[in-house]
Amino acid sequence: MYLKSILIESQKFPVRDMFPFNIRVINETGRIDISSPVTFFTGENGSGKSALLDAVARKSGFLPWGGSKIHRAHHNPYETQLANHVHLDLEPRRPYGFHFRAEAFFNFAASLDDILLDDPGRDEYYGGGSLNILSHGESFLAFFRGYSFSLDGLYILDEPEAALSPRNQVEFVRILMENMLSGNKQYVIATISPIILACPGSEIFSFDTPSIQPVGYKQTGSYNFYRDFLGDSNKFFSI
């Protein structure tokens, strides 16, 4: 594996009242040891999983494919600074890989169209056509099935389930499992999907605890919420 541990130096945070340095679970966690080629970060919205994932990506030398979010009205000068206080036990030679963000995927697909104008053969890596002629979910799967996702390397993915139906979330897990069986590939994924979290052989870190902790699949908030909801959905809508 390329990434073996994440060290968070919270004692050196520049502030405590601005995102992401005001996230309790990140303040209370010193170290995360990684032992599986597929590692999940999971937790409620705002729990810090994507913030830490972004810091890991930046520290690994990966910029988000499709670009970063830009805040014009309320710029936060600390938003991308968590990486300055995170240290990785990472192979000395930076591995191939990328940082996938569901919210910026359209920008990546558009830039790929521009590349295809000069290099039409590149589309064979993503199913043989423009990703923009597919539905949102189909384009995600074409990307995950593509050449660049199957090369040896470190892949950092934020909410890959965002455009995927439940059936295609299962297909995404199958892609992960197939890729794990060949070569040297590692995936660190932020997700709240109980389907994706069920990936056999994976490890899960919960951000819903006072500090980031490894948990079993059936201990995750996503699993328990969906179990209860499917058991009696009506009770969630009573007024």
Secondary structure, 3 states (H helix, E strand, C coil): CCEEEEEECHHHCCCCCCCCCCCHHHHCCCEEECCCCEEEEECCCCCCHHHHHHHHHHHCCCCEECCCCCCCCCCCCCCCCHHHHEEEEECCCCCCEEEEEHHHHHHHHHHHHHHHHHCHHHHHHHCCCCHHHCCHHHHHHHHHHCHHHHCCEEEEEECHHHHCCHHHHHHHHHHHHHHHCCCCEEEEEECCCCCHHHCCCCEEEECCCCCCEEECHHHCHHHHHHHHHHHCHHHHCCC
